[in-house]
Amino acid sequence: MEPKLKKELKKILLGIGIFFLFMICEKLHLLPMIFEHRLAAFAAYLIPYGITGYPVVRKALLGIRNRQPFDESFLMFIATIGAFATGENSEAVAVMAFYQVGEWFQAYAVGKSRKNIAALMDIVPETANVESPDGTVETMDPDEVSIGDILVVKPGERIPVDGEVLSGESMINTAALTGESVPRAVYPGASVISGCINGEGLLRIRAEKAFEDSTVSKILELVENATEKKSKTENFITRFARVYTPIVVYGALALAVIPSVISGDPATWIYRACTFLVISCPCALVISVPLAFFGGIGAAGSNGVLVKGSNYLEQIAKLRILVSDKTGTLSEGNFKVYKVCPKEAACAPELLQLAAAAEGSSTHPIAKSIREELKKQAPRLLEALAPVTESENIAGQGLKAVVEGDYILVGNKKLMESQGIAVKEIEDPASTVVYVGRIPDKDGRPEFLGTILIRDIIKKEAREAIEAMRNAGVEEVIMLTGDRTSVGEAVGRELQVDRVYADLLPQDKVRCVEKLLQERNTEEQVLGFVGDGINDAPVLARADVGIAMGSMGSDAAIEAADVVIMDDDLRRIPMVIRIAHKTVRIATQNIVFALVIKALILLFGAMGIANMWAAVFADVGVAVLCILNSMRILRTRRTI
């Protein structure tokens, strides 16, 4: 608990303690010289009233001075003054004391919720160690780091800007950014993001972004702006309180004056008017509904998902159509060897070695994927690659290279047929099929060596995530891809999506989403789009809710999105949908509960059935119950 909250709690408890002591003395007729004299009793009860109620009285008086009196503090101040005026000293103090109890609960709940978001504020690195050309290291502010600078990150330090590891191996803690508790291994060539904590190894990192463009700065900007975008429910409550409070004040005034003139009993009707004021205070709604949404954003943040505003959280609760990009979102976004099929009983690593040797130092994605697979299966064979003495690229077919005197052919079926090599054809629409053949230098008799299947591998959690989305209320999952139709449809079948649109350019994706928006049955069927690439930014902005992959996603995609998944795990989407459903459900429960209870006790108060103690329950009791209900959202457990 924060020191300020502890101090406030002590003051409230002190005031309530003195209040109960005075009540006992009054009821048991102790200290009659004080409690049996009206002015003396009034002066005595002012002590606990001042201890607990000073902040409320001060705020009410400031509101009157600034000509903006109509708020909860003004209602409490007027109601308690009225109670004192009618001689109900104990009830006046009770109203103020228990109102402050409700305010304290609100501050505690907001503080607890804020911790989940504000924890992100601690991810900003304070310094950066920059290596000079002469080998010396200078400590400077992260703002002063330039692109291309070499950074030295010691064990336990935060990475100051996004960059690439040049040397060193370590485990980095990404929990503050991604919500992922398991440290991630990094090594030379790996990309790292700012804000992560380095483990035990020393890392040398080349800065690839300036500090203001780094991940940590983007996250802080999103967090700072998150509470500014209110949901429709919050906006309604704000407008409702702005109109409702003056009506209540004038209604209480009418209840105090008109019946008093008719009946000639002002004390009774002033008391009822004060009771009416306390009951009608809208703090239960004004506090608990925004708190529910704030808690929802905090719960999502602690689970590695940044929601840029309450309005987007409310939209996510209505998500019924999810449209997803394929590459980098449902798939890993780079070519990998899916399967190696050597001829007969030949060795797979040897087939990969021949293909890798023929590809030489090519930067083509297929060549890179073959080398990576060889490194994975037999690193010694990769180190022992024979040099290429002659190489020829055959447009649209593949390449022909001379390795140790033999011609090695790597390419498609057309290349094999042109060289008189009969292949064992493989039908796999989801893969790029690479055939490998050889024409020996000795006898020149061509032979087929085998096949390598290369795919953009589907993320292992993709199918599980899609199934979980359906369970969370998503009615239709649609995939958009720029890949050829056969690949798109094969991936769609594997993931069991409802529809697939393939061979799309970036502008085609926007048109496709616009068409889907027009086709939906009602605007209550919210359409979300999830993507990661720079070409996804226009679609993210066009969808009702744009969801971007934050770890590997482009800056443009993250800027355009409304929701950012910090660790690129698709299973975060159904999780945040569940959080959104729970948030909206809690906010609705608070509204209905508060309005029903207040309406009943307002009616009883006007009729004289309910006294000031019932009013205290209708105000403070309802507010505390609504706040406690809102705090349930903070207990949302991690599921992944």
Stockholm file with secondary structure:
# STOCKHOLM 1.0

chainA/1-640         MEPKLKKELKKILLGIGIFFLFMICEKLHLLPMIFEHRLAAFAAYLIPYGITGYPVVRKALLGIRNRQPFDESFLMFIATIGAFATGENSEAVAVMAFYQVGEWFQAYAVGKSRKNIAALMDIVPETANVESPDGTVETMDPDEVSIGDILVVKPGERIPVDGEVLSGESMINTAALTGESVPRAVYPGASVISGCINGEGLLRIRAEKAFEDSTVSKILELVENATEKKSKTENFITRFARVYTPIVVYGALALAVIPSVISGDPATWIYRACTFLVISCPCALVISVPLAFFGGIGAAGSNGVLVKGSNYLEQIAKLRILVSDKTGTLSEGNFKVYKVCPKEAACAPELLQLAAAAEGSSTHPIAKSIREELKKQAPRLLEALAPVTESENIAGQGLKAVVEGDYILVGNKKLMESQGIAVKEIEDPASTVVYVGRIPDKDGRPEFLGTILIRDIIKKEAREAIEAMRNAGVEEVIMLTGDRTSVGEAVGRELQVDRVYADLLPQDKVRCVEKLLQERNTEEQVLGFVGDGINDAPVLARADVGIAMGSMGSDAAIEAADVVIMDDDLRRIPMVIRIAHKTVRIATQNIVFALVIKALILLFGAMGIANMWAAVFADVGVAVLCILNSMRILRTRRTI
#=GR chainA/1-640 SS CCHHHHHHHHHHHHHHHHHHHHHHHHHTTCSHHHHTSHHHHHHHHHHHHHHHHHHHHHHHHHHHHTTCCCSHHHHHHHHHHHHHHTTCHHHHHHHHHHHHHHHHHHHHHHHHHHHHHHGGGGGSCSCEEEECTTSCEEEECGGGCCTTCEEEECTTCBCCSCEEEEECCEEEECHHHHCCCSCEEECTTCEECTTCEECSSCEEEEECSCGGGSHHHHHHHHHHHHTTSCCHHHHHHHHHHHHHHHHHHHHHHHHHHHHHHHHSCHHHHHHHHHHHHHHHCTHHHHHHHHHHHHHHHHHHHHTTEEECCHHHHHHHTTEEEEEEEIIIIIEEEEEEEEEEEESTTCCHHHHHHHHHHHHTTCCSHHHHHHHHHHHHHCHHHHHTCCCEEEEEEETTTEEEEEETTEEEEEECHHHHHHTTCCCCCCCCTTSEEEEEEEECTTTCCCEEEEEEEEEEEECTTHHHHHHHHHHTTCCEEEEECSSCHHHHHHHHHHHTCSEEECSCCHHHHHHHHHHHHHHSSCTTSEEEEEECSGGGHHHHHHSSEEEEETTTSCHHHHHHCSEEETTCCTTHHHHHHHHHHHHHHHHHHHHHHHHHHHHHHHHHHHTTCSCHHHHHIIIIIHHHHHHHHHHGGGGCCCCC
#=GC SS_cons         CCHHHHHHHHHHHHHHHHHHHHHHHHHTTCSHHHHTSHHHHHHHHHHHHHHHHHHHHHHHHHHHHTTCCCSHHHHHHHHHHHHHHTTCHHHHHHHHHHHHHHHHHHHHHHHHHHHHHHGGGGGSCSCEEEECTTSCEEEECGGGCCTTCEEEECTTCBCCSCEEEEECCEEEECHHHHCCCSCEEECTTCEECTTCEECSSCEEEEECSCGGGSHHHHHHHHHHHHTTSCCHHHHHHHHHHHHHHHHHHHHHHHHHHHHHHHHSCHHHHHHHHHHHHHHHCTHHHHHHHHHHHHHHHHHHHHTTEEECCHHHHHHHTTEEEEEEEIIIIIEEEEEEEEEEEESTTCCHHHHHHHHHHHHTTCCSHHHHHHHHHHHHHCHHHHHTCCCEEEEEEETTTEEEEEETTEEEEEECHHHHHHTTCCCCCCCCTTSEEEEEEEECTTTCCCEEEEEEEEEEEECTTHHHHHHHHHHTTCCEEEEECSSCHHHHHHHHHHHTCSEEECSCCHHHHHHHHHHHHHHSSCTTSEEEEEECSGGGHHHHHHSSEEEEETTTSCHHHHHHCSEEETTCCTTHHHHHHHHHHHHHHHHHHHHHHHHHHHHHHHHHHHTTCSCHHHHHIIIIIHHHHHHHHHHGGGGCCCCC
//
